[in-house]
Amino acid sequence: MESVAGAALVLLGVLIAVFGRATSRAGGGAARVPMIPAWFDVLLTWGIGIACVWFGAQLLLGHAHYF
C-alpha cells in the first residue's frame, strides 16, 4: 500500500511542479486583497512539488511510513 501512496505522491508532485502556475490576478474587484508576489507563488509551488516527490520517493524506497 505504501508503494501505491508513494507513486501517487510522486505523480502529484510532478504535476504540481509542472502545471502549478499562478493564475491571472487582474480583475475588477472592489476590495483590495493583499497578495503574495508572483515569484514567491512560483517558489511555493515548486517547493510543494519537490516535497511531494521527495516523500513519495521515500515511501517507494521503504525509508518512510505513512502511519
PDB file of N, CA, C and O in Angstrom:
ATOM      1  N   MET A   1       0.815  -1.189   0.000  1.00  0.00           N
ATOM      2  CA  MET A   1       0.000   0.000   0.000  1.00  0.00           C
ATOM      3  C   MET A   1       0.868   1.266   0.000  1.00  0.00           C
ATOM      4  O   MET A   1       0.501   2.289  -0.579  1.00  0.00           O
ATOM      5  N   GLU A   2       2.012   1.171   0.656  1.00  0.00           N
ATOM      6  CA  GLU A   2       2.892   2.330   0.685  1.00  0.00           C
ATOM      7  C   GLU A   2       3.477   2.626  -0.691  1.00  0.00           C
ATOM      8  O   GLU A   2       3.759   3.781  -1.008  1.00  0.00           O
ATOM      9  N   SER A   3       3.660   1.598  -1.506  1.00  0.00           N
ATOM     10  CA  SER A   3       4.180   1.847  -2.853  1.00  0.00           C
ATOM     11  C   SER A   3       3.146   2.570  -3.706  1.00  0.00           C
ATOM     12  O   SER A   3       3.503   3.404  -4.537  1.00  0.00           O
ATOM     13  N   VAL A   4       1.878   2.259  -3.508  1.00  0.00           N
ATOM     14  CA  VAL A   4       0.818   2.963  -4.244  1.00  0.00           C
ATOM     15  C   VAL A   4       0.749   4.419  -3.798  1.00  0.00           C
ATOM     16  O   VAL A   4       0.636   5.322  -4.628  1.00  0.00           O
ATOM     17  N   ALA A   5       0.815   4.645  -2.496  1.00  0.00           N
ATOM     18  CA  ALA A   5       0.800   6.015  -1.988  1.00  0.00           C
ATOM     19  C   ALA A   5       2.038   6.777  -2.441  1.00  0.00           C
ATOM     20  O   ALA A   5       1.951   7.960  -2.771  1.00  0.00           O
ATOM     21  N   GLY A   6       3.188   6.112  -2.462  1.00  0.00           N
ATOM     22  CA  GLY A   6       4.410   6.754  -2.925  1.00  0.00           C
ATOM     23  C   GLY A   6       4.340   7.136  -4.391  1.00  0.00           C
ATOM     24  O   GLY A   6       4.751   8.232  -4.774  1.00  0.00           O
ATOM     25  N   ALA A   7       3.819   6.232  -5.213  1.00  0.00           N
ATOM     26  CA  ALA A   7       3.682   6.533  -6.637  1.00  0.00           C
ATOM     27  C   ALA A   7       2.698   7.680  -6.864  1.00  0.00           C
ATOM     28  O   ALA A   7       2.917   8.534  -7.722  1.00  0.00           O
ATOM     29  N   ALA A   8       1.621   7.691  -6.092  1.00  0.00           N
ATOM     30  CA  ALA A   8       0.644   8.777  -6.225  1.00  0.00           C
ATOM     31  C   ALA A   8       1.256  10.115  -5.817  1.00  0.00           C
ATOM     32  O   ALA A   8       1.004  11.133  -6.463  1.00  0.00           O
ATOM     33  N   LEU A   9       2.056  10.122  -4.755  1.00  0.00           N
ATOM     34  CA  LEU A   9       2.701  11.359  -4.326  1.00  0.00           C
ATOM     35  C   LEU A   9       3.732  11.845  -5.335  1.00  0.00           C
ATOM     36  O   LEU A   9       3.835  13.046  -5.587  1.00  0.00           O
ATOM     37  N   VAL A  10       4.488  10.930  -5.910  1.00  0.00           N
ATOM     38  CA  VAL A  10       5.460  11.327  -6.935  1.00  0.00           C
ATOM     39  C   VAL A  10       4.745  11.927  -8.132  1.00  0.00           C
ATOM     40  O   VAL A  10       5.155  12.971  -8.639  1.00  0.00           O
ATOM     41  N   LEU A  11       3.681  11.279  -8.589  1.00  0.00           N
ATOM     42  CA  LEU A  11       2.904  11.802  -9.713  1.00  0.00           C
ATOM     43  C   LEU A  11       2.286  13.151  -9.376  1.00  0.00           C
ATOM     44  O   LEU A  11       2.323  14.069 -10.195  1.00  0.00           O
ATOM     45  N   LEU A  12       1.722  13.282  -8.192  1.00  0.00           N
ATOM     46  CA  LEU A  12       1.127  14.551  -7.774  1.00  0.00           C
ATOM     47  C   LEU A  12       2.177  15.653  -7.700  1.00  0.00           C
ATOM     48  O   LEU A  12       1.925  16.778  -8.133  1.00  0.00           O
ATOM     49  N   GLY A  13       3.343  15.342  -7.160  1.00  0.00           N
ATOM     50  CA  GLY A  13       4.409  16.339  -7.064  1.00  0.00           C
ATOM     51  C   GLY A  13       4.887  16.812  -8.424  1.00  0.00           C
ATOM     52  O   GLY A  13       5.134  18.003  -8.618  1.00  0.00           O
ATOM     53  N   VAL A  14       5.021  15.885  -9.369  1.00  0.00           N
ATOM     54  CA  VAL A  14       5.437  16.271 -10.718  1.00  0.00           C
ATOM     55  C   VAL A  14       4.368  17.141 -11.378  1.00  0.00           C
ATOM     56  O   VAL A  14       4.687  18.138 -12.026  1.00  0.00           O
ATOM     57  N   LEU A  15       3.107  16.764 -11.212  1.00  0.00           N
ATOM     58  CA  LEU A  15       2.024  17.563 -11.795  1.00  0.00           C
ATOM     59  C   LEU A  15       1.952  18.958 -11.173  1.00  0.00           C
ATOM     60  O   LEU A  15       1.713  19.939 -11.878  1.00  0.00           O
ATOM     61  N   ILE A  16       2.155  19.050  -9.872  1.00  0.00           N
ATOM     62  CA  ILE A  16       2.141  20.361  -9.219  1.00  0.00           C
ATOM     63  C   ILE A  16       3.296  21.218  -9.713  1.00  0.00           C
ATOM     64  O   ILE A  16       3.113  22.400 -10.003  1.00  0.00           O
ATOM     65  N   ALA A  17       4.480  20.634  -9.811  1.00  0.00           N
ATOM     66  CA  ALA A  17       5.653  21.397 -10.240  1.00  0.00           C
ATOM     67  C   ALA A  17       5.530  21.856 -11.689  1.00  0.00           C
ATOM     68  O   ALA A  17       5.952  22.962 -12.025  1.00  0.00           O
ATOM     69  N   VAL A  18       4.959  21.024 -12.545  1.00  0.00           N
ATOM     70  CA  VAL A  18       4.891  21.357 -13.968  1.00  0.00           C
ATOM     71  C   VAL A  18       3.693  22.253 -14.292  1.00  0.00           C
ATOM     72  O   VAL A  18       3.836  23.246 -15.005  1.00  0.00           O
ATOM     73  N   PHE A  19       2.521  21.907 -13.773  1.00  0.00           N
ATOM     74  CA  PHE A  19       1.306  22.619 -14.160  1.00  0.00           C
ATOM     75  C   PHE A  19       0.805  23.611 -13.116  1.00  0.00           C
ATOM     76  O   PHE A  19      -0.210  24.267 -13.347  1.00  0.00           O
ATOM     77  N   GLY A  20       1.465  23.743 -12.001  1.00  0.00           N
ATOM     78  CA  GLY A  20       1.010  24.638 -10.941  1.00  0.00           C
ATOM     79  C   GLY A  20       1.470  26.061 -11.173  1.00  0.00           C
ATOM     80  O   GLY A  20       2.417  26.520 -10.534  1.00  0.00           O
ATOM     81  N   ARG A  21       0.826  26.750 -12.061  1.00  0.00           N
ATOM     82  CA  ARG A  21       1.188  28.130 -12.393  1.00  0.00           C
ATOM     83  C   ARG A  21       0.280  29.103 -11.658  1.00  0.00           C
ATOM     84  O   ARG A  21      -0.845  28.769 -11.284  1.00  0.00           O
ATOM     85  N   ALA A  22       0.783  30.295 -11.463  1.00  0.00           N
ATOM     86  CA  ALA A  22      -0.014  31.351 -10.857  1.00  0.00           C
ATOM     87  C   ALA A  22      -1.120  31.758 -11.832  1.00  0.00           C
ATOM     88  O   ALA A  22      -0.901  31.856 -13.040  1.00  0.00           O
ATOM     89  N   THR A  23      -2.286  31.986 -11.290  1.00  0.00           N
ATOM     90  CA  THR A  23      -3.398  32.412 -12.134  1.00  0.00           C
ATOM     91  C   THR A  23      -3.345  33.921 -12.323  1.00  0.00           C
ATOM     92  O   THR A  23      -2.642  34.629 -11.602  1.00  0.00           O
ATOM     93  N   SER A  24      -4.081  34.388 -13.279  1.00  0.00           N
ATOM     94  CA  SER A  24      -4.123  35.819 -13.546  1.00  0.00           C
ATOM     95  C   SER A  24      -4.784  36.538 -12.386  1.00  0.00           C
ATOM     96  O   SER A  24      -5.830  36.113 -11.893  1.00  0.00           O
ATOM     97  N   ARG A  25      -4.182  37.605 -11.962  1.00  0.00           N
ATOM     98  CA  ARG A  25      -4.723  38.337 -10.821  1.00  0.00           C
ATOM     99  C   ARG A  25      -5.370  39.644 -11.238  1.00  0.00           C
ATOM    100  O   ARG A  25      -5.806  40.427 -10.394  1.00  0.00           O
ATOM    101  N   ALA A  26      -5.432  39.878 -12.528  1.00  0.00           N
ATOM    102  CA  ALA A  26      -6.073  41.099 -12.991  1.00  0.00           C
ATOM    103  C   ALA A  26      -7.579  40.910 -12.923  1.00  0.00           C
ATOM    104  O   ALA A  26      -8.130  39.969 -13.494  1.00  0.00           O
ATOM    105  N   GLY A  27      -8.211  41.790 -12.239  1.00  0.00           N
ATOM    106  CA  GLY A  27      -9.660  41.677 -12.102  1.00  0.00           C
ATOM    107  C   GLY A  27     -10.228  42.980 -11.600  1.00  0.00           C
ATOM    108  O   GLY A  27      -9.498  43.845 -11.118  1.00  0.00           O
ATOM    109  N   GLY A  28     -11.489  43.111 -11.710  1.00  0.00           N
ATOM    110  CA  GLY A  28     -12.152  44.341 -11.300  1.00  0.00           C
ATOM    111  C   GLY A  28     -12.742  44.246  -9.916  1.00  0.00           C
ATOM    112  O   GLY A  28     -13.857  44.715  -9.685  1.00  0.00           O
ATOM    113  N   GLY A  29     -12.018  43.648  -8.986  1.00  0.00           N
ATOM    114  CA  GLY A  29     -12.531  43.524  -7.621  1.00  0.00           C
ATOM    115  C   GLY A  29     -12.575  44.881  -6.935  1.00  0.00           C
ATOM    116  O   GLY A  29     -11.682  45.709  -7.111  1.00  0.00           O
ATOM    117  N   ALA A  30     -13.614  45.093  -6.159  1.00  0.00           N
ATOM    118  CA  ALA A  30     -13.787  46.376  -5.472  1.00  0.00           C
ATOM    119  C   ALA A  30     -12.835  46.493  -4.283  1.00  0.00           C
ATOM    120  O   ALA A  30     -12.304  47.570  -4.012  1.00  0.00           O
ATOM    121  N   ALA A  31     -12.625  45.401  -3.585  1.00  0.00           N
ATOM    122  CA  ALA A  31     -11.789  45.442  -2.384  1.00  0.00           C
ATOM    123  C   ALA A  31     -10.364  45.022  -2.736  1.00  0.00           C
ATOM    124  O   ALA A  31     -10.151  44.091  -3.513  1.00  0.00           O
ATOM    125  N   ARG A  32      -9.403  45.714  -2.158  1.00  0.00           N
ATOM    126  CA  ARG A  32      -8.001  45.339  -2.337  1.00  0.00           C
ATOM    127  C   ARG A  32      -7.677  44.215  -1.361  1.00  0.00           C
ATOM    128  O   ARG A  32      -7.925  44.328  -0.161  1.00  0.00           O
ATOM    129  N   VAL A  33      -7.126  43.144  -1.887  1.00  0.00           N
ATOM    130  CA  VAL A  33      -6.767  41.989  -1.078  1.00  0.00           C
ATOM    131  C   VAL A  33      -5.256  41.842  -1.122  1.00  0.00           C
ATOM    132  O   VAL A  33      -4.671  41.861  -2.205  1.00  0.00           O
ATOM    133  N   PRO A  34      -4.613  41.696   0.025  1.00  0.00           N
ATOM    134  CA  PRO A  34      -3.162  41.513  -0.005  1.00  0.00           C
ATOM    135  C   PRO A  34      -2.817  40.185  -0.682  1.00  0.00           C
ATOM    136  O   PRO A  34      -3.390  39.144  -0.359  1.00  0.00           O
ATOM    137  N   MET A  35      -1.872  40.238  -1.626  1.00  0.00           N
ATOM    138  CA  MET A  35      -1.467  39.051  -2.374  1.00  0.00           C
ATOM    139  C   MET A  35       0.040  38.870  -2.258  1.00  0.00           C
ATOM    140  O   MET A  35       0.783  39.830  -2.052  1.00  0.00           O
ATOM    141  N   ILE A  36       0.467  37.642  -2.391  1.00  0.00           N
ATOM    142  CA  ILE A  36       1.898  37.382  -2.379  1.00  0.00           C
ATOM    143  C   ILE A  36       2.464  37.688  -3.765  1.00  0.00           C
ATOM    144  O   ILE A  36       1.740  37.601  -4.757  1.00  0.00           O
ATOM    145  N   PRO A  37       3.738  38.041  -3.846  1.00  0.00           N
ATOM    146  CA  PRO A  37       4.345  38.294  -5.152  1.00  0.00           C
ATOM    147  C   PRO A  37       4.367  37.031  -6.009  1.00  0.00           C
ATOM    148  O   PRO A  37       4.336  35.915  -5.492  1.00  0.00           O
ATOM    149  N   ALA A  38       4.422  37.223  -7.311  1.00  0.00           N
ATOM    150  CA  ALA A  38       4.383  36.104  -8.248  1.00  0.00           C
ATOM    151  C   ALA A  38       5.596  35.185  -8.074  1.00  0.00           C
ATOM    152  O   ALA A  38       5.465  33.966  -8.192  1.00  0.00           O
ATOM    153  N   TRP A  39       6.773  35.754  -7.796  1.00  0.00           N
ATOM    154  CA  TRP A  39       7.965  34.926  -7.632  1.00  0.00           C
ATOM    155  C   TRP A  39       7.842  34.025  -6.409  1.00  0.00           C
ATOM    156  O   TRP A  39       8.334  32.897  -6.417  1.00  0.00           O
ATOM    157  N   PHE A  40       7.183  34.520  -5.351  1.00  0.00           N
ATOM    158  CA  PHE A  40       7.006  33.709  -4.147  1.00  0.00           C
ATOM    159  C   PHE A  40       5.974  32.613  -4.384  1.00  0.00           C
ATOM    160  O   PHE A  40       6.081  31.523  -3.821  1.00  0.00           O
ATOM    161  N   ASP A  41       4.975  32.902  -5.216  1.00  0.00           N
ATOM    162  CA  ASP A  41       3.989  31.900  -5.582  1.00  0.00           C
ATOM    163  C   ASP A  41       4.649  30.751  -6.339  1.00  0.00           C
ATOM    164  O   ASP A  41       4.347  29.583  -6.095  1.00  0.00           O
ATOM    165  N   VAL A  42       5.552  31.091  -7.261  1.00  0.00           N
ATOM    166  CA  VAL A  42       6.281  30.061  -8.009  1.00  0.00           C
ATOM    167  C   VAL A  42       7.186  29.269  -7.064  1.00  0.00           C
ATOM    168  O   VAL A  42       7.286  28.049  -7.184  1.00  0.00           O
ATOM    169  N   LEU A  43       7.834  29.942  -6.141  1.00  0.00           N
ATOM    170  CA  LEU A  43       8.702  29.277  -5.174  1.00  0.00           C
ATOM    171  C   LEU A  43       7.910  28.303  -4.307  1.00  0.00           C
ATOM    172  O   LEU A  43       8.358  27.181  -4.071  1.00  0.00           O
ATOM    173  N   LEU A  44       6.746  28.719  -3.835  1.00  0.00           N
ATOM    174  CA  LEU A  44       5.904  27.832  -3.033  1.00  0.00           C
ATOM    175  C   LEU A  44       5.421  26.633  -3.835  1.00  0.00           C
ATOM    176  O   LEU A  44       5.412  25.508  -3.336  1.00  0.00           O
ATOM    177  N   THR A  45       5.023  26.872  -5.066  1.00  0.00           N
ATOM    178  CA  THR A  45       4.532  25.790  -5.917  1.00  0.00           C
ATOM    179  C   THR A  45       5.617  24.748  -6.142  1.00  0.00           C
ATOM    180  O   THR A  45       5.372  23.551  -5.988  1.00  0.00           O
ATOM    181  N   TRP A  46       6.814  25.194  -6.504  1.00  0.00           N
ATOM    182  CA  TRP A  46       7.912  24.256  -6.733  1.00  0.00           C
ATOM    183  C   TRP A  46       8.321  23.565  -5.438  1.00  0.00           C
ATOM    184  O   TRP A  46       8.657  22.381  -5.452  1.00  0.00           O
ATOM    185  N   GLY A  47       8.299  24.283  -4.323  1.00  0.00           N
ATOM    186  CA  GLY A  47       8.649  23.677  -3.038  1.00  0.00           C
ATOM    187  C   GLY A  47       7.686  22.568  -2.649  1.00  0.00           C
ATOM    188  O   GLY A  47       8.110  21.516  -2.171  1.00  0.00           O
ATOM    189  N   ILE A  48       6.389  22.795  -2.849  1.00  0.00           N
ATOM    190  CA  ILE A  48       5.396  21.775  -2.543  1.00  0.00           C
ATOM    191  C   ILE A  48       5.558  20.583  -3.480  1.00  0.00           C
ATOM    192  O   ILE A  48       5.456  19.434  -3.048  1.00  0.00           O
ATOM    193  N   GLY A  49       5.807  20.848  -4.752  1.00  0.00           N
ATOM    194  CA  GLY A  49       6.007  19.764  -5.712  1.00  0.00           C
ATOM    195  C   GLY A  49       7.220  18.917  -5.376  1.00  0.00           C
ATOM    196  O   GLY A  49       7.153  17.688  -5.421  1.00  0.00           O
ATOM    197  N   ILE A  50       8.323  19.562  -5.040  1.00  0.00           N
ATOM    198  CA  ILE A  50       9.547  18.830  -4.690  1.00  0.00           C
ATOM    199  C   ILE A  50       9.360  18.048  -3.398  1.00  0.00           C
ATOM    200  O   ILE A  50       9.854  16.926  -3.283  1.00  0.00           O
ATOM    201  N   ALA A  51       8.656  18.615  -2.425  1.00  0.00           N
ATOM    202  CA  ALA A  51       8.402  17.898  -1.178  1.00  0.00           C
ATOM    203  C   ALA A  51       7.546  16.659  -1.418  1.00  0.00           C
ATOM    204  O   ALA A  51       7.792  15.614  -0.816  1.00  0.00           O
ATOM    205  N   CYS A  52       6.541  16.763  -2.291  1.00  0.00           N
ATOM    206  CA  CYS A  52       5.711  15.597  -2.623  1.00  0.00           C
ATOM    207  C   CYS A  52       6.529  14.520  -3.312  1.00  0.00           C
ATOM    208  O   CYS A  52       6.400  13.339  -2.990  1.00  0.00           O
ATOM    209  N   VAL A  53       7.368  14.916  -4.256  1.00  0.00           N
ATOM    210  CA  VAL A  53       8.207  13.943  -4.950  1.00  0.00           C
ATOM    211  C   VAL A  53       9.179  13.283  -3.969  1.00  0.00           C
ATOM    212  O   VAL A  53       9.389  12.071  -4.022  1.00  0.00           O
ATOM    213  N   TRP A  54       9.763  14.066  -3.091  1.00  0.00           N
ATOM    214  CA  TRP A  54      10.730  13.521  -2.133  1.00  0.00           C
ATOM    215  C   TRP A  54      10.069  12.527  -1.190  1.00  0.00           C
ATOM    216  O   TRP A  54      10.584  11.427  -0.994  1.00  0.00           O
ATOM    217  N   PHE A  55       8.933  12.901  -0.604  1.00  0.00           N
ATOM    218  CA  PHE A  55       8.276  11.992   0.334  1.00  0.00           C
ATOM    219  C   PHE A  55       7.717  10.770  -0.390  1.00  0.00           C
ATOM    220  O   PHE A  55       7.743   9.667   0.156  1.00  0.00           O
ATOM    221  N   GLY A  56       7.215  10.949  -1.608  1.00  0.00           N
ATOM    222  CA  GLY A  56       6.745   9.810  -2.383  1.00  0.00           C
ATOM    223  C   GLY A  56       7.870   8.846  -2.710  1.00  0.00           C
ATOM    224  O   GLY A  56       7.684   7.631  -2.654  1.00  0.00           O
ATOM    225  N   ALA A  57       9.038   9.378  -3.051  1.00  0.00           N
ATOM    226  CA  ALA A  57      10.198   8.516  -3.323  1.00  0.00           C
ATOM    227  C   ALA A  57      10.628   7.776  -2.058  1.00  0.00           C
ATOM    228  O   ALA A  57      11.022   6.612  -2.125  1.00  0.00           O
ATOM    229  N   GLN A  58      10.556   8.436  -0.918  1.00  0.00           N
ATOM    230  CA  GLN A  58      10.904   7.774   0.336  1.00  0.00           C
ATOM    231  C   GLN A  58       9.927   6.637   0.641  1.00  0.00           C
ATOM    232  O   GLN A  58      10.332   5.584   1.133  1.00  0.00           O
ATOM    233  N   LEU A  59       8.647   6.850   0.350  1.00  0.00           N
ATOM    234  CA  LEU A  59       7.679   5.778   0.532  1.00  0.00           C
ATOM    235  C   LEU A  59       7.941   4.615  -0.421  1.00  0.00           C
ATOM    236  O   LEU A  59       7.855   3.450  -0.032  1.00  0.00           O
ATOM    237  N   LEU A  60       8.260   4.944  -1.672  1.00  0.00           N
ATOM    238  CA  LEU A  60       8.535   3.895  -2.655  1.00  0.00           C
ATOM    239  C   LEU A  60       9.767   3.077  -2.284  1.00  0.00           C
ATOM    240  O   LEU A  60       9.794   1.863  -2.484  1.00  0.00           O
ATOM    241  N   LEU A  61      10.773   3.734  -1.751  1.00  0.00           N
ATOM    242  CA  LEU A  61      12.011   3.046  -1.415  1.00  0.00           C
ATOM    243  C   LEU A  61      11.967   2.363  -0.049  1.00  0.00           C
ATOM    244  O   LEU A  61      12.896   1.642   0.314  1.00  0.00           O
ATOM    245  N   GLY A  62      10.902   2.584   0.703  1.00  0.00           N
ATOM    246  CA  GLY A  62      10.764   1.927   2.003  1.00  0.00           C
ATOM    247  C   GLY A  62      11.444   2.632   3.152  1.00  0.00           C
ATOM    248  O   GLY A  62      11.610   2.047   4.223  1.00  0.00           O
ATOM    249  N   HIS A  63      11.846   3.889   2.954  1.00  0.00           N
ATOM    250  CA  HIS A  63      12.535   4.632   4.018  1.00  0.00           C
ATOM    251  C   HIS A  63      11.582   5.429   4.894  1.00  0.00           C
ATOM    252  O   HIS A  63      12.013   6.033   5.877  1.00  0.00           O
ATOM    253  N   ALA A  64      10.296   5.445   4.559  1.00  0.00           N
ATOM    254  CA  ALA A  64       9.313   6.195   5.344  1.00  0.00           C
ATOM    255  C   ALA A  64       8.030   5.375   5.411  1.00  0.00           C
ATOM    256  O   ALA A  64       7.774   4.515   4.569  1.00  0.00           O
ATOM    257  N   HIS A  65       7.238   5.664   6.429  1.00  0.00           N
ATOM    258  CA  HIS A  65       5.951   5.012   6.597  1.00  0.00           C
ATOM    259  C   HIS A  65       4.903   6.089   6.850  1.00  0.00           C
ATOM    260  O   HIS A  65       5.187   7.077   7.528  1.00  0.00           O
ATOM    261  N   TYR A  66       3.716   5.917   6.325  1.00  0.00           N
ATOM    262  CA  TYR A  66       2.715   6.968   6.435  1.00  0.00           C
ATOM    263  C   TYR A  66       1.793   6.805   7.614  1.00  0.00           C
ATOM    264  O   TYR A  66       0.829   7.562   7.730  1.00  0.00           O
ATOM    265  N   PHE A  67       2.033   5.867   8.485  1.00  0.00           N
ATOM    266  CA  PHE A  67       1.236   5.754   9.707  1.00  0.00           C
ATOM    267  C   PHE A  67       2.119   5.521  10.899  1.00  0.00           C
ATOM    268  O   PHE A  67       1.624   5.400  12.019  1.00  0.00           O
TER     269      PHE A  67
END
